[in-house]
Amino acid sequence: MRRRIAGNVSLMLLDRGAQVLVGLGVVAILARALGTEDFAAFQYAQSIVFIGASVALICGGEVVVPRLVALADAAAQHRLLAHVFRLRWLAACGGYLLVGAFLAASPHAGPSWGPALILGLGILLREPSGAVIAWMQAHTHNRPGVYVNLASLALKAAAVGALAWAGIHAASAYAVAVVAEPVLAALLLALYYRRRMPYGRVQHDPALTRQLFHDGSLFWISFMLMMGARRVDQLLLRPHVPTAEFASYAATMQIVDNFTTVATILASGIAPLYIYTRGECRAAIRNVLKLALLLTALGILGAGALIGLAPWIVHWLYGAAFAEAASLLRLALMVSPLVFADVGLTVLAAHLRRPRWIAIKWGVACAATIAVDWIAIPRYGAEGAILGYAVASAITTLVGLGMWYHAWRTAR
């Protein structure tokens, strides 16, 4: 069993590592191919879609996987998954409509209309088809899902690279290339599921739908607040700074986001063996603190190295047109160890099944980000947005420490 768990964790780490590397490569190609004007429009569109996609995160794996594990009958599992798919599909439609509504209301969305509407198609595909991923996780059979993700990432990287090689400079064309990833993933997952679950149409059960909605609502709210806290800065920044400055800030945060994803990858690999399998509560809580300290130390070391290499990294990835991003990157990297600490502390809420803690933390962080950005961005531009990022990161870390202390005091 431990070997199987280790194998699944290794596959998951391979998947997440590939996402980081391909993500950096794709952003670098986009920045060089589009230039600051169109790159800014593309990144603004991605931020809008990122927030809209959070609406589709209803009834996540936290709710679905335990229910699937408890259902031994394949027909019962298919019935549950059909209801999960419908619920996610409706939520995804709502997310896409939200993207359209924001585009219509924003006076700064002109060049971003086409890319946003194309990228938004991914909202309709990722989470509904993700029901198949939950089914695989319930059977601890993650290998097919990882292969699907790797194939989809390869298609996206190849499509973006081919457009750049052909000298294409239209943002909408690159949006089509990027959305090819969820299209292929949804298609492959659907084919895989239909071959192994040959069951027909399921009659809708409103009571089951309401129950799934109720059980997943707190996680849903948490995810929406988290994704809002991570991208609202760009929506608030765009009206107050020149296009080149916004493009530099967006490029900076792409690097920082990929760097801090390392913390999530490490936590995902360490937690199953050293925290989730601990039967004694205080031992698990103690190990959470050790994990948070380890991740913080790694974050400090990594950030220190990247700060020294910031000008070279920006020039190598984005080119001379984004030289302004080097100073912004240094500032944001100074904050990044706090994100590493928060990732480690968040494992505790997942282990204790306390979604309310996560919702509270991200609710406070999202409100703080908006408040600080609202005041600081008009005065300091992109540096004001980094200040908001720093305040939100400090708050999530402090709240995580407070929750850890509460769990330690009350553990028996």
C-alpha positions as CSV (number, residue, x, y, z in Angstrom):
1,M,0.0,0.0,0.0
2,R,2.8,2.4,0.9
3,R,4.5,1.7,-2.4
4,R,1.2,2.5,-4.2
5,I,0.8,5.7,-2.3
6,A,4.4,6.7,-3.1
7,G,3.9,5.9,-6.8
8,N,0.8,8.0,-7.0
9,V,2.5,10.9,-5.2
10,S,5.5,10.6,-7.6
11,L,3.2,10.8,-10.5
12,M,1.4,13.8,-9.0
13,L,4.8,15.6,-8.5
14,L,5.7,14.8,-12.1
15,D,2.5,16.4,-13.2
16,R,2.8,19.5,-11.1
17,G,6.5,19.9,-12.1
18,A,5.6,19.7,-15.8
19,Q,2.9,22.3,-15.3
20,V,5.5,24.7,-13.7
21,L,8.1,24.2,-16.5
22,V,5.6,24.4,-19.3
23,G,3.9,27.4,-17.7
24,L,7.2,29.4,-17.6
25,G,8.1,28.4,-21.1
26,V,4.7,29.4,-22.5
27,V,4.7,32.8,-20.7
28,A,8.2,33.5,-22.0
29,I,7.1,32.8,-25.6
30,L,4.0,34.9,-25.2
31,A,6.0,37.9,-23.8
32,R,8.5,37.8,-26.7
33,A,5.9,37.1,-29.4
34,L,3.3,39.6,-28.4
35,G,5.3,42.5,-27.0
36,T,4.2,44.6,-24.0
37,E,0.9,45.9,-25.4
38,D,-0.6,42.6,-26.5
39,F,1.0,40.7,-23.6
40,A,-0.7,43.1,-21.2
41,A,-4.0,42.5,-22.9
42,F,-3.5,38.7,-22.7
43,Q,-2.6,38.7,-19.1
44,Y,-5.5,40.9,-18.2
45,A,-7.8,38.4,-20.0
46,Q,-6.2,35.6,-18.1
47,S,-6.8,37.3,-14.8
48,I,-10.5,37.8,-15.6
49,V,-10.8,34.2,-16.6
50,F,-8.9,33.0,-13.6
51,I,-11.4,34.6,-11.3
52,G,-14.4,33.5,-13.4
53,A,-13.1,29.9,-13.3
54,S,-13.4,29.9,-9.5
55,V,-17.2,29.8,-9.9
56,A,-16.8,26.3,-11.5
57,L,-14.9,24.9,-8.5
58,I,-18.1,23.7,-6.8
59,C,-18.3,20.2,-5.4
60,G,-14.6,19.5,-5.5
61,G,-12.7,16.4,-4.8
62,E,-12.9,17.0,-1.0
63,V,-16.6,16.2,-1.3
64,V,-16.7,13.7,-4.2
65,V,-13.8,11.4,-3.5
66,P,-14.9,10.2,0.0
67,R,-18.4,9.6,-1.4
68,L,-17.1,7.6,-4.3
69,V,-14.9,5.5,-1.9
70,A,-18.0,4.7,0.2
71,L,-19.9,3.4,-2.9
72,A,-18.7,0.0,-4.0
73,D,-21.3,-0.4,-6.8
74,A,-20.1,1.0,-10.2
75,A,-23.6,2.1,-11.2
76,A,-24.0,4.1,-8.0
77,Q,-20.7,5.8,-8.6
78,H,-21.8,6.7,-12.1
79,R,-25.0,8.1,-10.8
80,L,-23.1,10.3,-8.3
81,L,-20.6,11.4,-11.0
82,A,-23.4,12.4,-13.4
83,H,-24.9,14.7,-10.7
84,V,-21.4,16.1,-10.0
85,F,-20.8,16.8,-13.7
86,R,-24.2,18.6,-14.0
87,L,-23.6,20.7,-11.0
88,R,-20.1,21.7,-12.1
89,W,-21.4,22.4,-15.7
90,L,-24.0,24.8,-14.4
91,A,-21.5,26.5,-12.2
92,A,-19.0,26.7,-15.2
93,C,-21.7,28.4,-17.3
94,G,-22.2,30.9,-14.6
95,G,-18.4,31.5,-14.5
96,Y,-18.3,32.1,-18.2
97,L,-21.2,34.5,-18.0
98,L,-19.4,36.3,-15.2
99,V,-16.4,36.8,-17.5
100,G,-18.6,38.2,-20.2
101,A,-20.4,40.6,-17.8
102,F,-17.0,41.9,-16.5
103,L,-15.7,42.5,-20.0
104,A,-18.9,44.4,-20.8
105,A,-18.6,46.5,-17.7
106,S,-14.9,47.2,-17.8
107,P,-13.8,50.3,-19.8
108,H,-10.2,48.8,-20.0
109,A,-11.1,45.4,-21.4
110,G,-11.2,46.4,-25.1
111,P,-8.1,44.5,-26.4
112,S,-8.8,41.7,-24.0
113,W,-12.2,40.8,-25.3
114,G,-11.2,38.2,-27.8
115,P,-8.5,36.4,-25.7
116,A,-10.8,36.4,-22.6
117,L,-13.8,34.9,-24.4
118,I,-11.6,32.2,-26.0
119,L,-9.7,31.4,-22.8
120,G,-13.0,31.4,-20.9
121,L,-14.0,28.2,-22.9
122,G,-11.6,26.4,-20.6
123,I,-14.0,27.2,-17.7
124,L,-16.6,25.0,-19.4
125,L,-14.2,22.1,-19.7
126,R,-11.8,21.8,-16.8
127,E,-14.0,21.3,-13.8
128,P,-16.9,19.4,-15.4
129,S,-14.4,16.9,-16.9
130,G,-12.5,16.9,-13.6
131,A,-15.2,14.6,-12.2
132,V,-13.3,11.8,-14.0
133,I,-10.1,12.8,-12.1
134,A,-12.0,12.5,-8.8
135,W,-13.2,9.1,-9.9
136,M,-9.6,8.1,-10.6
137,Q,-8.4,9.5,-7.2
138,A,-11.1,7.5,-5.4
139,H,-9.6,4.3,-6.9
140,T,-6.0,5.5,-6.2
141,H,-5.4,5.2,-10.0
142,N,-3.9,8.5,-10.9
143,R,-1.6,7.4,-13.7
144,P,-4.1,7.9,-16.6
145,G,-5.0,11.4,-15.4
146,V,-1.3,12.3,-15.2
147,Y,-0.8,11.1,-18.7
148,V,-3.8,13.1,-19.9
149,N,-2.4,16.2,-18.3
150,L,1.1,15.7,-19.8
151,A,-0.3,15.1,-23.3
152,S,-2.5,18.2,-23.0
153,L,0.5,20.3,-21.7
154,A,2.6,19.0,-24.6
155,L,-0.1,20.1,-27.1
156,K,-0.3,23.6,-25.6
157,A,3.5,24.0,-25.6
158,A,3.7,22.8,-29.2
159,A,0.9,25.0,-30.4
160,V,2.2,28.1,-28.7
161,G,5.8,27.4,-30.0
162,A,4.5,26.8,-33.5
163,L,2.7,30.1,-33.6
164,A,5.8,32.0,-32.4
165,W,7.9,30.2,-34.9
166,A,5.5,31.2,-37.7
167,G,5.7,34.8,-36.6
168,I,2.1,35.2,-35.4
169,H,1.6,38.2,-33.2
170,A,-2.2,38.1,-32.5
171,A,-3.2,37.5,-28.9
172,S,-6.4,35.7,-29.9
173,A,-4.4,33.1,-31.8
174,Y,-2.3,32.3,-28.7
175,A,-5.5,32.1,-26.7
176,V,-6.7,29.3,-29.1
177,A,-3.4,27.5,-28.6
178,V,-3.7,27.8,-24.8
179,V,-7.3,26.6,-24.7
180,A,-6.3,23.5,-26.7
181,E,-5.0,22.1,-23.5
182,P,-8.4,21.8,-21.7
183,V,-10.1,20.7,-24.9
184,L,-7.8,17.7,-25.4
185,A,-7.9,16.9,-21.7
186,A,-11.7,16.9,-21.6
187,L,-11.8,14.7,-24.7
188,L,-9.3,12.1,-23.4
189,L,-10.9,11.9,-20.0
190,A,-14.4,11.5,-21.5
191,L,-13.1,8.7,-23.8
192,Y,-11.4,7.0,-20.9
193,Y,-14.4,7.1,-18.7
194,R,-16.9,5.9,-21.3
195,R,-14.7,2.8,-22.0
196,R,-14.7,1.8,-18.4
197,M,-18.1,3.0,-17.1
198,P,-20.6,1.9,-19.9
199,Y,-23.7,3.2,-18.2
200,G,-26.4,5.3,-19.8
201,R,-28.2,8.5,-18.9
202,V,-29.0,9.1,-15.2
203,Q,-32.3,10.5,-14.1
204,H,-31.8,13.8,-12.2
205,D,-32.2,13.7,-8.4
206,P,-32.8,17.2,-7.1
207,A,-32.3,16.1,-3.5
208,L,-28.8,14.7,-4.3
209,T,-27.9,17.8,-6.2
210,R,-28.9,20.0,-3.2
211,Q,-26.9,17.8,-0.8
212,L,-23.8,18.0,-3.0
213,F,-24.2,21.7,-3.3
214,H,-24.6,22.1,0.5
215,D,-21.6,19.8,1.4
216,G,-19.3,21.6,-1.1
217,S,-20.4,25.2,-0.6
218,L,-17.8,26.0,2.1
219,F,-14.9,24.7,0.0
220,W,-16.4,26.5,-3.0
221,I,-16.4,29.8,-1.2
222,S,-12.9,29.2,0.0
223,F,-11.6,28.6,-3.5
224,M,-13.4,31.7,-4.9
225,L,-11.9,33.9,-2.2
226,M,-8.4,32.4,-2.7
227,M,-8.5,32.9,-6.5
228,G,-9.9,36.4,-6.0
229,A,-7.1,37.3,-3.6
230,R,-4.5,36.1,-6.1
231,R,-5.8,37.9,-9.2
232,V,-7.8,41.0,-8.1
233,D,-4.6,43.0,-7.9
234,Q,-4.2,42.9,-11.7
235,L,-7.8,44.0,-12.2
236,L,-7.3,46.9,-9.9
237,L,-3.8,47.8,-11.3
238,R,-4.7,47.9,-15.0
239,P,-6.6,51.3,-14.9
240,H,-3.9,53.1,-13.0
241,V,-0.6,52.4,-14.8
242,P,0.8,52.5,-18.3
243,T,0.6,49.3,-20.4
244,A,4.3,48.6,-20.1
245,E,4.2,48.8,-16.3
246,F,1.2,46.5,-16.1
247,A,2.9,44.0,-18.5
248,S,6.1,44.0,-16.3
249,Y,4.0,43.4,-13.2
250,A,2.1,40.6,-14.8
251,A,5.4,39.0,-16.0
252,T,6.8,39.4,-12.5
253,M,3.9,37.6,-10.8
254,Q,4.0,34.8,-13.4
255,I,7.6,34.0,-12.2
256,V,6.7,34.4,-8.5
257,D,3.6,32.2,-8.9
258,N,5.6,29.4,-10.6
259,F,8.2,29.7,-7.8
260,T,5.7,29.5,-5.0
261,T,4.1,26.5,-6.7
262,V,7.2,24.6,-5.7
263,A,5.9,24.8,-2.1
264,T,2.6,23.2,-3.1
265,I,4.5,20.4,-5.0
266,L,6.7,19.7,-2.0
267,A,3.7,19.8,0.5
268,S,1.7,17.5,-1.8
269,G,4.6,15.0,-1.7
270,I,5.4,15.2,2.0
271,A,2.0,15.5,3.6
272,P,0.5,12.1,2.6
273,L,3.3,10.1,4.3
274,Y,4.3,12.3,7.2
275,I,1.1,14.0,8.2
276,Y,-2.1,12.3,6.9
277,T,-0.9,8.9,8.0
278,R,-0.2,9.9,11.5
279,G,-2.8,8.4,13.8
280,E,-1.9,10.5,16.9
281,C,-3.3,14.0,16.5
282,R,-0.5,16.0,18.3
283,A,2.2,14.2,16.2
284,A,0.4,15.3,13.0
285,I,0.1,18.8,14.3
286,R,3.8,18.9,15.3
287,N,4.8,17.6,11.8
288,V,2.7,20.4,10.2
289,L,4.9,23.0,12.0
290,K,8.0,21.2,10.9
291,L,6.8,21.1,7.4
292,A,6.0,24.8,7.5
293,L,9.4,25.6,8.9
294,L,11.1,23.5,6.2
295,L,9.2,25.1,3.4
296,T,9.9,28.6,4.8
297,A,13.6,27.8,4.9
298,L,13.5,26.6,1.3
299,G,11.5,29.6,0.3
300,I,14.1,31.9,1.8
301,L,17.0,30.1,0.1
302,G,15.3,30.0,-3.2
303,A,14.1,33.6,-3.1
304,G,17.6,34.7,-2.1
305,A,19.1,33.0,-5.2
306,L,16.4,34.3,-7.5
307,I,16.8,37.9,-6.2
308,G,20.4,37.8,-7.2
309,L,19.6,36.5,-10.6
310,A,16.5,38.7,-11.2
311,P,17.9,40.8,-14.1
312,W,19.2,37.8,-15.9
313,I,16.0,35.8,-15.4
314,V,13.8,38.6,-16.7
315,H,16.1,39.2,-19.7
316,W,16.3,35.4,-20.5
317,L,12.6,34.8,-20.2
318,Y,11.0,38.0,-21.5
319,G,13.7,40.0,-23.3
320,A,14.9,43.6,-23.0
321,A,11.4,45.1,-23.4
322,F,10.5,43.8,-19.8
323,A,13.7,45.1,-18.1
324,E,11.5,47.1,-15.6
325,A,10.2,43.8,-14.2
326,A,13.6,43.0,-12.6
327,S,13.1,45.5,-9.7
328,L,9.5,44.4,-9.2
329,L,10.6,40.7,-9.2
330,R,13.1,41.4,-6.4
331,L,10.4,43.0,-4.3
332,A,7.9,40.2,-4.8
333,L,10.5,37.5,-4.1
334,M,11.2,39.1,-0.7
335,V,7.5,38.3,0.1
336,S,7.4,34.8,-1.3
337,P,8.8,32.9,1.7
338,L,5.6,33.8,3.5
339,V,3.6,32.0,0.8
340,F,5.8,28.9,1.5
341,A,5.0,29.1,5.2
342,D,1.3,29.5,4.4
343,V,1.2,26.4,2.2
344,G,2.8,24.3,5.0
345,L,0.3,25.6,7.6
346,T,-2.7,25.0,5.3
347,V,-2.0,21.3,5.4
348,L,-3.3,21.3,8.9
349,A,-6.8,22.6,7.9
350,A,-6.9,19.9,5.2
351,H,-5.8,17.2,7.7
352,L,-8.4,18.2,10.3
353,R,-11.1,18.7,7.6
354,R,-11.7,22.3,8.6
355,P,-12.8,24.2,5.4
356,R,-14.2,27.0,7.6
357,W,-10.6,27.8,8.6
358,I,-9.6,28.1,4.9
359,A,-12.6,30.2,4.1
360,I,-11.9,32.6,7.0
361,K,-8.2,32.9,6.0
362,W,-8.8,33.7,2.4
363,G,-11.8,36.0,3.1
364,V,-9.6,38.1,5.3
365,A,-6.7,38.0,2.7
366,C,-9.0,39.0,-0.2
367,A,-10.4,41.9,1.8
368,A,-7.0,43.0,2.8
369,T,-5.7,42.8,-0.8
370,I,-8.5,44.9,-2.1
371,A,-8.2,47.5,0.7
372,V,-4.4,47.9,0.4
373,D,-4.5,47.9,-3.4
374,W,-7.3,50.5,-3.5
375,I,-5.1,52.9,-1.5
376,A,-1.6,52.0,-2.6
377,I,-2.0,51.4,-6.4
378,P,-3.0,54.9,-7.3
379,R,0.0,56.3,-5.4
380,Y,2.7,53.7,-6.1
381,G,1.5,51.8,-9.2
382,A,2.9,48.3,-9.5
383,E,4.9,48.6,-6.3
384,G,1.6,49.3,-4.5
385,A,0.2,46.1,-5.9
386,I,3.2,44.2,-4.5
387,L,2.5,45.9,-1.1
388,G,-1.0,44.4,-1.3
389,Y,0.5,41.0,-2.1
390,A,2.8,41.3,0.9
391,V,0.1,42.3,3.3
392,A,-2.2,39.5,2.2
393,S,0.7,36.9,2.4
394,A,1.5,38.1,5.9
395,I,-2.1,37.9,7.0
396,T,-2.5,34.3,5.6
397,T,0.6,33.2,7.5
398,L,-0.4,34.8,10.7
399,V,-3.9,33.4,10.5
400,G,-2.4,30.0,9.8
401,L,-0.1,30.2,12.8
402,G,-3.1,31.2,15.0
403,M,-5.0,28.2,13.8
404,W,-2.1,25.9,14.3
405,Y,-1.7,27.2,17.9
406,H,-5.4,26.7,18.5
407,A,-5.2,23.1,17.2
408,W,-2.2,22.4,19.3
409,R,-3.8,23.8,22.5
410,T,-7.0,21.8,22.0
411,A,-5.5,18.5,20.7
412,R,-5.6,15.5,23.0
